[in-house]
Every structure is written in structure tokens, then in C-alpha cells.
Amino acid sequence: MKQSIAMYGACLSLALYPGMSTQAAPIFVEQGSTYLRTLPGQVAAGGVFAGAIFDPTPIAHGANLVVNRPEDIEINGSPGVIKLTAIAMHSRAPVLVAGNLFDVFVDLDPAHLSDDVGTLTITGDLTGGSATEKFTYYARFILVNAMTQAPGPTQVIKIDSVSAAPFSWSPNPPPGLFSSSDPIPTMARMIR
């Protein structure tokens, strides 16, 4: 019999199917979406925005990142497909680009939504474990002149991302990180 747990943010909440046998059965993370909120102060690592500080812009359910799992993903199994379906961030302060100051807003490029995909590999058991992600996505950087509010250029950047180190998950998240009334934990890591 298949065992399943639901994934919320950086944590997993245990939800076993009834009638589970005592034999070792595969454990799966259920299909669905995960709503994440990055911490303020993410620093852009390269390109024209190198050194710029970005803060989350809340969208769905107060999150600023939404990751979808179109199918159940087996724990200790093959990597499962994931899809980045939303991202929203903004520069904390105007950024100097080509001699002008711009406020910068980040989302996903609408022309590449089907290309914003990756894999999630999950290890562990019913008590917890670790996971790693790999992503390719197309971020759209929308510039607005900080002085005149006139629209500036828009730049699309392809980002290949791998979680630098495995992140941990638990069926019993620590107090304050997750509650059933607030399914969007604040995360220290962001997809890079």
C-alpha cells in the first residue's frame, strides 16, 4: 500500500493513507503546490544586478515563490519533476544601470513559463530527511526609472540553479515555522 505525505514549504506534514500495511512500502510526497516566502535581503550574485538586494513581494497566500509538483514524488526514489509557477521580488533600493537609477521588479517571463522546470530529489523516511532541487527558469527583470517612474528596459535572464546543499524536511516542523493555520513558512534559502 502506498504511503503519502503532503509537502508544505520547507516542511512536510505527515498524512498517511488509511489501511496502510506494516510492510515497508514506498513513501511519496503528494502532488500539489508549495508556497514559499524568501527572507528579505537576497543579494543578486552576478550580471548587471550584481550586489543588488532583493526583498520578497507577496503574491498568492503571502508567498513570493510557488513550486508545483505535478505528480507524487517517491522518497528515496528517482528525482521528481517540479515546476516554478511564480516568483515575485523587488529591489530594496534603486539600482544603478547604465547611469540611471531604477527600481527593479522580478517575476517569471511569460514567454518561457513552460521552460521553468526542474527536479526534486527527496531522501529519508517517515521521521524526516533531506532534499535537493535543480531548476532552470527565466526571470524577467522589469526596470522602472526611480526618479520619473517611467518604464525602463526589461531584461530576461535564464537561471540554472542547484540547491547549494541539501535542505532538511520533517513531518513535525519546529514551533513557529509551520502551523495548519499558516501553511507558508518563512524560508532561509531561496531558489538560486
C-alpha angles and dihedrals in degrees: 000000000000118000118206138191128190120233121222120177112308090339138071123221116211115242113159122192112247119255093038114171123229091239118104103269129178114272119218136194105228122245114257143092130299118209113208134183118204120215117256117261103050107166121218109237104206152356126044090330096052110145095013114135118228129196128197119267108208116236126153113020091346092297124126098198126050121190121186127206105201092191138024112275119217117231109235088011135103119311112277128222118257130180129207103224102172141013128172127179138146135201114262091219134010114286122222109236122168092342096310132097115238136181105226125213122190129205137137119291107250091215092062105039092121089054096056095098141129146151135266120206115194127191131181140060138262090302096058140271142176139292140195131204135205119192142176114193140155114236118198115213110201114196123205120186105251093213103041101021087228115149113261131192123310120221127195116205125189109222124197109196137185123178104254092223132003112275120219130239133192136190086224108047116204117266114280094020098083139007132169090246092053110039094175112084120192109249129212093205129059132193106270 
